[in-house]
């Protein structure tokens, strides 16, 4: 966690630059405890918290300074601390060994919320991504802001219930607790949009990505699933993320 001096310096820099602060509230609507995690990509400063415990029906808010690029939010499940004090999770583990992720991203499969928060009340972009697989239903709702796609986006269906066996991650009780992407399961160019499938428009949906898209039409189902999956707000919106909406 950042110390007081670092937080003060970051806040001062934001004020001087004219940037605004966005608030992201995270609610756990699941009937069990989850452990949300956050990551700032591109070498940017991490948020004031990078991971925490969130009980059922609880909400926690995080202030995000703009610009915030390559921002990620996710939730871990079935977490525990072993006898040596190492913290691990059965899904979306960030590998830091602690409740806080400290700049370490989530291990797939994971349902991701992706953000670019613009400076000076500019145009934010956000989406729900299943490109790295699925572990929990999630929604994002803007609060304020404007624009034709400044609306809620979600993956509210439990994709684990229809996950093909070759993509399924099983828990200790034999139930499916997460669903891999085809890229993560097979690492082949047609699923990962690499090699000859890398150019824009050269990577069509597959039978596996269509399973994700059928369940969650608004979410990214594979890397080139842009037209129906990117949302944006202008004017300084805040955002409410709900797991198990």
Backbone as CSV, one residue per row, in Angstrom:
resi,resn,N_x,N_y,N_z,CA_x,CA_y,CA_z,C_x,C_y,C_z
1,UNK,0.841,-1.190,0.000,0.000,0.000,0.000,0.879,1.244,0.000
2,UNK,0.491,2.294,-0.753,1.291,3.499,-0.817,1.322,4.209,0.530
3,UNK,2.466,4.844,0.867,2.507,5.604,2.095,1.894,6.983,1.899
4,UNK,1.704,7.716,3.005,0.990,8.990,2.959,1.691,9.998,2.068
5,UNK,3.030,10.030,2.109,3.777,10.990,1.312,3.578,10.759,-0.175
6,UNK,3.593,9.474,-0.590,3.404,9.159,-2.006,2.009,9.545,-2.462
7,UNK,0.997,9.235,-1.636,-0.386,9.581,-1.991,-0.528,11.088,-2.137
8,UNK,0.092,11.858,-1.198,0.020,13.317,-1.263,0.640,13.838,-2.548
9,UNK,1.802,13.299,-2.917,2.489,13.746,-4.131,1.681,13.452,-5.382
10,UNK,1.062,12.257,-5.416,0.230,11.912,-6.567,-0.978,12.832,-6.659
11,UNK,-1.609,13.105,-5.514,-2.779,13.978,-5.494,-2.402,15.376,-5.958
12,UNK,-1.248,15.905,-5.482,-0.792,17.222,-5.883,-0.538,17.277,-7.386
13,UNK,0.064,16.225,-7.919,0.340,16.186,-9.358,-0.943,16.218,-10.168
14,UNK,-1.968,15.527,-9.674,-3.246,15.511,-10.376,-3.897,16.888,-10.368
15,UNK,-3.804,17.575,-9.228,-4.394,18.907,-9.123,-3.693,19.871,-10.071
16,UNK,-2.344,19.816,-10.091,-1.569,20.710,-10.941,-1.886,20.477,-12.411
17,UNK,-2.063,19.214,-12.809,-2.302,18.892,-14.216,-3.733,19.146,-14.654
18,UNK,-4.633,19.409,-13.701,-6.025,19.624,-14.038,-6.810,18.346,-14.194
19,UNK,-6.237,17.223,-13.825,-6.916,15.936,-13.971,-8.016,15.806,-12.929
20,UNK,-8.991,14.970,-13.230,-10.062,14.738,-12.262,-9.876,13.375,-11.615
21,UNK,-10.599,13.170,-10.540,-10.593,11.886,-9.855,-11.891,11.159,-10.180
22,UNK,-11.791,9.934,-10.608,-12.965,9.086,-10.787,-13.064,8.141,-9.597
23,UNK,-14.271,7.824,-9.209,-14.491,6.864,-8.128,-15.050,5.578,-8.715
24,UNK,-14.401,4.473,-8.404,-14.879,3.156,-8.810,-15.354,2.435,-7.558
25,UNK,-16.634,2.128,-7.502,-17.183,1.372,-6.376,-17.351,-0.079,-6.787
26,UNK,-16.940,-0.983,-5.926,-16.965,-2.418,-6.215,-17.885,-3.084,-5.205
27,UNK,-18.921,-3.750,-5.697,-19.902,-4.421,-4.849,-19.858,-5.919,-5.075
28,UNK,-19.905,-6.662,-3.986,-19.963,-8.122,-4.053,-21.397,-8.568,-3.839
29,UNK,-22.056,-8.947,-4.921,-23.422,-9.459,-4.835,-23.450,-10.991,-4.833
30,UNK,-22.269,-11.610,-4.771,-22.192,-13.066,-4.701,-22.537,-13.528,-3.276
31,UNK,-23.003,-14.750,-3.109,-23.354,-15.247,-1.774,-22.152,-15.776,-0.999
32,UNK,-20.967,-15.293,-1.322,-19.737,-15.733,-0.671,-18.708,-14.611,-0.788
33,UNK,-17.650,-14.697,-0.035,-16.590,-13.689,-0.044,-15.775,-13.774,-1.331
34,UNK,-15.399,-12.606,-1.843,-14.489,-12.523,-2.975,-13.329,-11.601,-2.589
35,UNK,-12.280,-11.590,-3.405,-11.110,-10.758,-3.150,-10.790,-9.976,-4.419
36,UNK,-11.365,-8.774,-4.599,-11.059,-7.980,-5.786,-9.579,-7.615,-5.857
37,UNK,-9.093,-7.471,-7.092,-7.737,-7.033,-7.344,-7.745,-5.929,-8.384
38,UNK,-6.722,-5.078,-8.375,-6.583,-4.011,-9.366,-5.155,-4.004,-9.895
39,UNK,-5.025,-3.522,-11.124,-3.703,-3.424,-11.750,-3.673,-2.212,-12.658
40,UNK,-2.623,-1.415,-12.547,-2.354,-0.335,-13.489,-1.268,-0.818,-14.433
41,UNK,-1.582,-0.883,-15.719,-0.616,-1.341,-16.702,0.246,-0.200,-17.232
42,UNK,1.156,-0.540,-18.132,1.957,0.459,-18.800,2.952,1.185,-17.927
43,UNK,3.297,0.618,-16.788,4.288,1.246,-15.928,3.758,2.371,-15.069
44,UNK,2.440,2.574,-15.059,1.854,3.631,-14.237,1.802,3.258,-12.770
45,UNK,1.566,4.259,-11.915,1.486,4.025,-10.475,0.269,3.178,-10.139
46,UNK,0.437,2.226,-9.239,-0.684,1.396,-8.794,-1.641,2.222,-7.933
47,UNK,-2.883,1.760,-7.832,-3.877,2.461,-7.028,-3.559,2.319,-5.541
48,UNK,-4.297,3.057,-4.718,-4.045,3.049,-3.281,-4.268,1.673,-2.666
49,UNK,-5.095,0.851,-3.306,-5.203,-0.553,-2.918,-5.158,-1.408,-4.169
50,UNK,-4.436,-2.516,-4.107,-4.338,-3.420,-5.249,-5.000,-4.765,-4.971
51,UNK,-5.663,-4.886,-3.820,-6.369,-6.113,-3.502,-6.913,-6.066,-2.095
52,UNK,-8.100,-6.635,-1.908,-8.732,-6.602,-0.597,-9.828,-7.660,-0.523
53,UNK,-10.243,-7.965,0.676,-11.340,-8.906,0.914,-12.658,-8.150,0.889
54,UNK,-13.675,-8.767,0.293,-14.989,-8.134,0.207,-16.063,-9.182,0.478
55,UNK,-16.711,-9.063,1.627,-17.747,-10.013,1.995,-19.008,-9.850,1.169
56,UNK,-19.867,-10.848,1.231,-21.129,-10.805,0.496,-21.933,-9.567,0.880
57,UNK,-22.457,-8.862,-0.128,-23.269,-7.631,-0.050,-22.447,-6.395,0.320
58,UNK,-21.154,-6.519,0.511,-20.335,-5.361,0.858,-19.913,-4.582,-0.386
59,UNK,-19.622,-3.277,-0.172,-19.134,-2.395,-1.235,-17.915,-1.643,-0.734
60,UNK,-16.951,-1.457,-1.605,-15.783,-0.628,-1.296,-15.487,0.268,-2.486
61,UNK,-15.159,1.518,-2.210,-14.874,2.484,-3.272,-13.397,2.824,-3.314
62,UNK,-12.897,3.061,-4.533,-11.506,3.422,-4.760,-11.478,4.679,-5.620
63,UNK,-10.697,5.674,-5.209,-10.495,6.864,-6.033,-9.377,6.608,-7.028
64,UNK,-9.644,6.972,-8.273,-8.697,6.737,-9.362,-8.338,8.075,-9.988
65,UNK,-7.069,8.423,-9.966,-6.635,9.640,-10.622,-6.539,9.452,-12.120
66,UNK,-6.895,10.486,-12.871,-6.784,10.396,-14.327,-5.544,11.140,-14.807
67,UNK,-4.939,10.717,-15.898,-5.366,9.565,-16.692,-4.994,8.247,-16.025
68,UNK,-5.873,7.260,-16.196,-5.604,5.894,-15.738,-5.723,4.994,-16.955
69,UNK,-4.613,4.555,-17.483,-4.621,3.754,-18.706,-4.288,2.305,-18.385
70,UNK,-4.843,1.420,-19.180,-4.639,-0.024,-18.999,-5.009,-0.452,-17.584
71,UNK,-6.094,0.123,-17.057,-6.552,-0.238,-15.722,-7.386,-1.508,-15.743
72,UNK,-7.125,-2.399,-14.800,-7.842,-3.668,-14.725,-8.425,-3.854,-13.324
73,UNK,-9.630,-4.423,-13.272,-10.262,-4.817,-12.016,-10.814,-6.222,-12.203
74,UNK,-10.627,-7.084,-11.223,-11.149,-8.446,-11.272,-11.431,-8.907,-9.854
75,UNK,-11.914,-10.129,-9.706,-12.140,-10.677,-8.367,-11.650,-12.114,-8.302
76,UNK,-11.013,-12.428,-7.177,-10.516,-13.776,-6.916,-11.517,-14.531,-6.046
77,UNK,-11.525,-15.842,-6.178,-12.446,-16.661,-5.383,-11.706,-17.826,-4.732
78,UNK,-12.352,-18.369,-3.711,-11.850,-19.546,-2.995,-10.399,-19.331,-2.553
79,UNK,-10.200,-18.299,-1.765,-8.866,-17.911,-1.309,-8.616,-18.383,0.123
80,UNK,-7.358,-18.589,0.444,-6.980,-19.028,1.786,-5.516,-18.700,2.040
81,UNK,-5.139,-18.749,3.307,-3.756,-18.516,3.724,-3.210,-19.800,4.314
82,UNK,-2.048,-20.258,3.830,-1.494,-21.521,4.315,-0.699,-21.310,5.608
83,UNK,-0.132,-22.383,6.113,0.554,-22.344,7.401,1.761,-21.408,7.403
84,UNK,2.339,-21.178,6.225,3.495,-20.280,6.136,3.098,-18.821,5.953
85,UNK,1.770,-18.568,5.860,1.285,-17.208,5.697,1.110,-16.769,4.259
86,UNK,1.260,-17.696,3.320,1.119,-17.350,1.903,-0.355,-17.396,1.509
87,UNK,-0.821,-16.327,0.895,-2.210,-16.178,0.476,-2.342,-16.585,-0.988
88,UNK,-3.266,-17.504,-1.290,-3.505,-17.943,-2.667,-4.992,-18.116,-2.913
89,UNK,-5.364,-18.072,-4.196,-6.765,-18.194,-4.595,-6.896,-19.237,-5.696
90,UNK,-8.029,-19.921,-5.714,-8.248,-20.968,-6.711,-8.572,-20.393,-8.079
91,UNK,-9.158,-19.194,-8.143,-9.379,-18.546,-9.435,-8.835,-17.122,-9.390
92,UNK,-8.275,-16.687,-10.530,-7.785,-15.317,-10.738,-6.696,-14.915,-9.756
93,UNK,-5.917,-15.878,-9.271,-4.848,-15.597,-8.320,-3.828,-14.626,-8.926
94,UNK,-3.382,-13.644,-8.133,-2.411,-12.687,-8.671,-0.979,-13.065,-8.335
95,UNK,-0.758,-14.103,-7.543,0.575,-14.632,-7.369,1.499,-13.828,-6.488
96,UNK,0.989,-12.810,-5.790,1.851,-12.011,-4.921,2.088,-12.684,-3.573
97,UNK,1.244,-13.670,-3.244,1.328,-14.313,-1.942,0.673,-13.513,-0.843
98,UNK,0.014,-12.411,-1.223,-0.649,-11.535,-0.269,-2.043,-11.203,-0.773
99,UNK,-2.859,-10.624,0.106,-4.189,-10.168,-0.310,-4.048,-9.049,-1.334
100,UNK,-3.071,-8.163,-1.134,-2.780,-7.137,-2.129,-1.971,-7.745,-3.269
101,UNK,-2.250,-7.297,-4.496,-1.585,-7.890,-5.655,-0.278,-7.193,-6.015
102,UNK,-0.107,-5.950,-5.582,1.191,-5.268,-5.680,1.764,-5.249,-7.094
103,UNK,0.910,-4.959,-8.068,1.381,-4.843,-9.439,1.455,-6.133,-10.214
104,UNK,0.922,-7.210,-9.649,0.883,-8.510,-10.332,-0.526,-8.739,-10.871
105,UNK,-0.640,-9.144,-12.123,-1.940,-9.365,-12.736,-2.554,-10.697,-12.364
106,UNK,-3.791,-10.885,-12.784,-4.540,-12.098,-12.464,-4.150,-13.243,-13.387
107,UNK,-4.071,-14.440,-12.822,-3.830,-15.637,-13.619,-5.131,-16.065,-14.290
108,UNK,-5.135,-16.270,-15.615,-6.338,-16.763,-16.276,-6.708,-18.163,-15.790
109,UNK,-7.971,-18.527,-15.939,-9.068,-17.745,-16.498,-9.638,-16.737,-15.508
110,UNK,-10.011,-15.573,-16.040,-10.490,-14.488,-15.191,-11.404,-13.569,-15.997
111,UNK,-12.494,-13.143,-15.389,-13.359,-12.109,-15.954,-12.742,-10.758,-15.609
112,UNK,-12.416,-9.961,-16.622,-11.741,-8.680,-16.401,-12.638,-7.508,-16.737
113,UNK,-12.533,-6.447,-15.925,-13.086,-5.149,-16.280,-11.903,-4.271,-16.657
114,UNK,-11.934,-3.704,-17.866,-10.822,-2.921,-18.398,-11.228,-1.456,-18.506
115,UNK,-10.314,-0.556,-18.103,-10.597,0.876,-18.097,-9.485,1.674,-18.749
116,UNK,-9.871,2.742,-19.416,-9.004,3.873,-19.692,-9.764,5.109,-19.231
117,UNK,-9.318,5.720,-18.140,-9.957,6.915,-17.602,-9.179,8.115,-18.118
118,UNK,-9.847,8.973,-18.872,-9.175,10.097,-19.525,-8.976,11.263,-18.563
119,UNK,-7.992,12.084,-18.869,-7.760,13.311,-18.098,-8.778,14.380,-18.488
120,UNK,-8.986,15.332,-17.567,-9.770,16.539,-17.840,-11.179,16.250,-18.376
121,UNK,-11.829,15.249,-17.752,-13.209,14.901,-18.125,-13.340,14.525,-19.599
122,UNK,-12.297,13.931,-20.138,-12.322,13.509,-21.535,-13.092,12.215,-21.717
123,UNK,-12.782,11.485,-22.769,-13.535,10.284,-23.120,-12.919,9.052,-22.468
124,UNK,-13.665,8.464,-21.535,-13.260,7.213,-20.903,-13.692,6.046,-21.779
125,UNK,-12.959,4.935,-21.666,-13.354,3.689,-22.315,-13.362,2.576,-21.274
126,UNK,-14.305,1.657,-21.399,-14.390,0.547,-20.455,-15.062,-0.639,-21.133
127,UNK,-14.778,-1.830,-20.626,-15.397,-3.027,-21.177,-15.288,-4.167,-20.175
128,UNK,-16.091,-5.192,-20.397,-15.956,-6.476,-19.711,-15.309,-7.433,-20.706
129,UNK,-14.227,-8.062,-20.290,-13.469,-8.929,-21.202,-13.430,-10.361,-20.701
130,UNK,-13.781,-11.278,-21.603,-13.629,-12.713,-21.362,-12.532,-13.289,-22.259
131,UNK,-11.674,-12.412,-22.783,-10.573,-12.853,-23.640,-9.644,-13.796,-22.871
132,UNK,-9.503,-13.561,-21.566,-8.686,-14.431,-20.724,-9.529,-15.450,-19.963
133,UNK,-10.726,-15.735,-20.456,-11.595,-16.703,-19.806,-12.580,-16.054,-18.852
134,UNK,-13.198,-16.880,-18.026,-14.289,-16.438,-17.145,-14.145,-17.096,-15.783
135,UNK,-14.365,-16.275,-14.733,-14.508,-16.893,-13.415,-15.728,-16.403,-12.662
136,UNK,-16.165,-15.149,-12.892,-17.321,-14.608,-12.181,-18.149,-13.714,-13.096
137,UNK,-19.474,-13.712,-12.934,-20.281,-12.705,-13.618,-19.949,-11.316,-13.080
138,UNK,-20.024,-10.293,-13.951,-19.673,-8.937,-13.524,-20.364,-7.917,-14.427
139,UNK,-20.671,-6.754,-13.854,-21.244,-5.654,-14.627,-20.529,-4.354,-14.283
140,UNK,-20.586,-3.390,-15.207,-20.045,-2.050,-14.999,-21.124,-1.043,-15.365
141,UNK,-21.443,-0.132,-14.438,-22.467,0.887,-14.672,-21.874,2.266,-14.459
142,UNK,-21.889,3.130,-15.497,-21.398,4.498,-15.301,-22.380,5.308,-14.459
143,UNK,-21.829,6.201,-13.672,-22.620,7.112,-12.854,-22.226,8.521,-13.247
144,UNK,-23.083,9.176,-14.052,-22.722,10.441,-14.668,-22.099,10.187,-16.020
145,UNK,-21.586,11.253,-16.623,-21.020,11.119,-17.950,-22.100,11.097,-19.016
146,UNK,-21.682,11.124,-20.262,-22.625,11.146,-21.365,-22.020,10.480,-22.585
147,UNK,-22.868,10.193,-23.552,-22.431,9.566,-24.787,-23.343,8.420,-25.155
148,UNK,-23.401,8.069,-26.435,-24.324,7.032,-26.896,-24.044,5.652,-26.332
149,UNK,-22.795,5.387,-25.937,-22.486,4.081,-25.331,-22.092,4.230,-23.866
150,UNK,-22.528,5.315,-23.237,-22.270,5.520,-21.806,-23.372,4.803,-21.024
151,UNK,-23.322,3.477,-21.092,-24.376,2.630,-20.534,-23.752,1.441,-19.802
152,UNK,-24.595,0.704,-19.110,-24.128,-0.495,-18.420,-23.681,-1.553,-19.424
153,UNK,-22.574,-2.195,-19.123,-22.161,-3.388,-19.850,-21.948,-4.500,-18.836
154,UNK,-22.221,-5.728,-19.251,-22.140,-6.805,-18.261,-21.922,-8.155,-18.904
155,UNK,-21.456,-9.066,-18.079,-21.553,-10.497,-18.329,-22.230,-11.055,-17.096
156,UNK,-23.543,-11.113,-17.134,-24.307,-11.458,-15.936,-24.625,-12.944,-15.831
157,UNK,-24.295,-13.710,-16.869,-24.565,-15.146,-16.872,-23.373,-15.910,-16.304
158,UNK,-23.638,-16.971,-15.581,-22.562,-17.830,-15.077,-22.114,-18.769,-16.194
159,UNK,-21.085,-18.349,-16.923,-20.588,-19.124,-18.070,-20.077,-20.494,-17.636
160,UNK,-19.681,-20.620,-16.383,-19.186,-21.917,-15.898,-20.217,-23.027,-16.091
161,UNK,-21.482,-22.649,-16.102,-22.546,-23.643,-16.232,-22.619,-24.283,-17.603
162,UNK,-22.027,-23.626,-18.628,-22.060,-24.183,-19.987,-20.645,-24.394,-20.531
163,UNK,-19.657,-24.326,-19.668,-18.262,-24.434,-20.105,-17.957,-25.834,-20.631
164,UNK,-17.400,-25.963,-21.849,-17.018,-27.285,-22.353,-15.964,-27.923,-21.458
165,UNK,-15.994,-29.221,-21.371,-15.091,-29.927,-20.456,-13.626,-29.627,-20.750
166,UNK,-13.290,-29.411,-22.030,-11.889,-29.166,-22.377,-11.409,-27.769,-21.955
167,UNK,-12.338,-26.897,-21.571,-11.986,-25.563,-21.095,-12.184,-25.412,-19.585
168,UNK,-12.813,-26.366,-18.955,-13.243,-26.223,-17.567,-12.093,-26.354,-16.576
169,UNK,-12.118,-25.511,-15.549,-11.236,-25.622,-14.391,-12.083,-26.126,-13.238
170,UNK,-11.665,-27.227,-12.641,-12.462,-27.867,-11.604,-11.978,-27.494,-10.210
171,UNK,-12.942,-27.344,-9.302,-12.620,-27.133,-7.905,-12.437,-28.445,-7.176
172,UNK,-12.152,-28.351,-5.889,-11.892,-29.555,-5.096,-13.113,-30.460,-5.002
173,UNK,-14.311,-29.896,-5.186,-15.529,-30.690,-5.122,-15.961,-31.216,-6.485
174,UNK,-15.161,-30.958,-7.520,-15.471,-31.432,-8.861,-16.312,-30.496,-9.688
175,UNK,-16.755,-29.385,-9.115,-17.557,-28.426,-9.858,-16.662,-27.527,-10.701
176,UNK,-17.227,-26.940,-11.746,-16.473,-26.015,-12.590,-16.433,-24.653,-11.918
177,UNK,-15.225,-24.178,-11.615,-15.075,-22.900,-10.915,-14.563,-21.799,-11.840
178,UNK,-14.140,-22.148,-13.049,-13.695,-21.169,-14.035,-13.680,-21.836,-15.399
179,UNK,-13.671,-20.987,-16.444,-13.720,-21.506,-17.817,-12.621,-20.836,-18.627
180,UNK,-11.676,-21.626,-19.128,-10.565,-21.086,-19.905,-11.047,-20.554,-21.253
181,UNK,-10.325,-19.598,-21.789,-10.505,-19.241,-23.189,-9.880,-20.332,-24.049
182,UNK,-10.294,-20.401,-25.310,-9.684,-21.389,-26.211,-8.213,-21.084,-26.424
183,UNK,-7.846,-19.792,-26.433,-6.432,-19.435,-26.557,-5.655,-19.964,-25.373
184,UNK,-6.186,-19.764,-24.167,-5.504,-20.235,-22.975,-5.404,-21.749,-22.904
185,UNK,-6.419,-22.432,-23.440,-6.432,-23.892,-23.364,-5.552,-24.536,-24.422
186,UNK,-5.547,-23.973,-25.638,-4.895,-24.642,-26.764,-3.698,-23.882,-27.338
187,UNK,-3.616,-22.569,-27.091,-2.507,-21.733,-27.566,-2.271,-21.902,-29.064
188,UNK,-3.350,-21.802,-29.833,-3.252,-21.914,-31.282,-3.621,-20.577,-31.931
189,UNK,-2.975,-20.229,-33.060,-3.149,-18.896,-33.656,-4.595,-18.520,-33.942
190,UNK,-5.417,-19.456,-34.402,-6.797,-19.112,-34.752,-7.620,-18.735,-33.529
191,UNK,-7.206,-19.185,-32.355,-7.907,-18.827,-31.122,-7.305,-17.584,-30.459
192,UNK,-5.993,-17.365,-30.675,-5.289,-16.256,-30.023,-5.162,-15.029,-30.917
193,UNK,-5.582,-15.132,-32.181,-5.444,-14.038,-33.155,-3.978,-13.634,-33.301
194,UNK,-3.131,-14.618,-33.492,-1.706,-14.400,-33.702,-1.306,-14.975,-35.062
195,UNK,-0.053,-14.712,-35.471,0.422,-15.235,-36.748,-0.409,-14.719,-37.899
196,UNK,-0.831,-15.591,-38.774,-1.617,-15.177,-39.936,-2.979,-14.623,-39.548
197,UNK,-3.415,-14.869,-38.314,-4.711,-14.375,-37.850,-4.594,-13.040,-37.106
198,UNK,-3.395,-12.469,-37.053,-3.180,-11.244,-36.267,-3.722,-9.980,-36.917
199,UNK,-3.632,-9.790,-38.258,-4.133,-8.546,-38.844,-5.605,-8.313,-38.511
200,UNK,-5.942,-7.032,-38.311,-7.323,-6.686,-37.994,-8.265,-7.214,-39.063
201,UNK,-9.282,-7.948,-38.656,-10.251,-8.524,-39.567,-9.911,-9.921,-40.041
202,UNK,-8.718,-10.408,-39.689,-8.292,-11.734,-40.141,-8.590,-12.826,-39.134
203,UNK,-9.209,-12.465,-38.007,-9.444,-13.445,-36.938,-10.939,-13.522,-36.641
204,UNK,-11.661,-14.401,-37.305,-13.104,-14.503,-37.081,-13.403,-15.218,-35.766
205,UNK,-14.624,-15.091,-35.262,-15.001,-15.852,-34.075,-14.942,-17.346,-34.339
206,UNK,-14.718,-18.101,-33.273,-14.664,-19.559,-33.366,-15.838,-20.149,-32.599
207,UNK,-15.987,-21.460,-32.707,-17.085,-22.111,-31.979,-16.942,-21.907,-30.478
208,UNK,-15.696,-21.792,-29.996,-15.487,-21.578,-28.563,-15.823,-20.146,-28.168
209,UNK,-15.359,-19.152,-28.934,-15.658,-17.769,-28.576,-17.159,-17.498,-28.667
210,UNK,-17.849,-18.221,-29.568,-19.299,-18.028,-29.690,-20.038,-18.507,-28.449
211,UNK,-19.475,-19.481,-27.724,-20.090,-19.912,-26.470,-20.103,-18.752,-25.481
212,UNK,-18.961,-18.050,-25.364,-18.875,-16.892,-24.480,-19.807,-15.775,-24.956
213,UNK,-19.825,-15.527,-26.266,-20.627,-14.428,-26.808,-22.114,-14.700,-26.658
214,UNK,-22.525,-15.944,-26.835,-23.940,-16.279,-26.674,-24.398,-16.033,-25.243
215,UNK,-23.531,-16.306,-24.275,-23.884,-16.116,-22.869,-23.793,-14.646,-22.459
216,UNK,-22.820,-13.922,-23.014,-22.544,-12.539,-22.606,-22.336,-11.682,-23.851
217,UNK,-23.418,-11.263,-24.514,-23.300,-10.564,-25.801,-22.538,-9.249,-25.741
218,UNK,-22.490,-8.595,-24.574,-21.813,-7.295,-24.486,-20.314,-7.418,-24.198
219,UNK,-19.857,-8.585,-23.800,-18.470,-8.745,-23.374,-17.575,-9.159,-24.541
220,UNK,-16.290,-8.786,-24.439,-15.297,-9.300,-25.372,-15.214,-10.814,-25.230
221,UNK,-15.363,-11.522,-26.349,-15.299,-12.982,-26.310,-14.001,-13.526,-26.903
222,UNK,-13.279,-12.687,-27.674,-11.967,-13.049,-28.220,-11.290,-11.743,-28.615
223,UNK,-9.980,-11.735,-28.945,-9.239,-10.478,-29.055,-9.763,-9.461,-30.058
224,UNK,-10.436,-9.882,-31.134,-10.892,-8.914,-32.136,-12.403,-8.675,-32.082
225,UNK,-12.975,-8.851,-30.924,-14.425,-8.703,-30.729,-14.758,-7.268,-30.302
226,UNK,-14.353,-6.276,-31.135,-14.490,-4.877,-30.731,-15.876,-4.257,-30.929
227,UNK,-16.556,-4.472,-32.067,-17.706,-3.628,-32.387,-18.793,-3.563,-31.321
228,UNK,-19.082,-4.673,-30.653,-20.189,-4.685,-29.694,-19.728,-4.692,-28.249
229,UNK,-18.438,-4.454,-28.009,-17.909,-4.725,-26.683,-17.228,-3.544,-26.000
230,UNK,-16.992,-2.437,-26.711,-16.330,-1.277,-26.128,-17.348,-0.188,-25.824
231,UNK,-17.272,0.369,-24.615,-18.203,1.398,-24.155,-17.408,2.630,-23.737
232,UNK,-18.046,3.808,-23.782,-17.317,5.024,-23.445,-18.245,6.076,-22.860
233,UNK,-17.660,6.934,-22.011,-18.362,8.062,-21.413,-17.474,9.293,-21.493
234,UNK,-18.091,10.437,-21.703,-17.398,11.712,-21.688,-17.974,12.566,-20.564
235,UNK,-17.120,13.313,-19.884,-17.629,14.251,-18.893,-17.354,13.891,-17.459
236,UNK,-16.465,12.942,-17.224,-16.069,12.668,-15.847,-17.006,11.764,-15.077
237,UNK,-17.282,10.588,-15.596,-18.165,9.636,-14.918,-17.434,8.917,-13.791
238,UNK,-18.216,8.440,-12.831,-17.763,7.432,-11.874,-18.331,6.088,-12.337
239,UNK,-17.837,4.994,-11.761,-18.239,3.677,-12.252,-18.519,2.722,-11.100
240,UNK,-19.612,1.963,-11.235,-19.989,0.954,-10.250,-19.799,-0.426,-10.858
241,UNK,-18.932,-1.223,-10.244,-18.693,-2.593,-10.673,-19.402,-3.517,-9.692
242,UNK,-20.167,-4.459,-10.216,-20.864,-5.428,-9.383,-20.486,-6.838,-9.806
243,UNK,-19.977,-7.626,-8.894,-19.727,-9.034,-9.155,-20.949,-9.839,-8.749
244,UNK,-21.335,-10.788,-9.620,-22.606,-11.520,-9.489,-23.788,-10.562,-9.524
245,UNK,-23.905,-9.760,-10.605,-24.984,-8.758,-10.683,-26.357,-9.416,-10.768
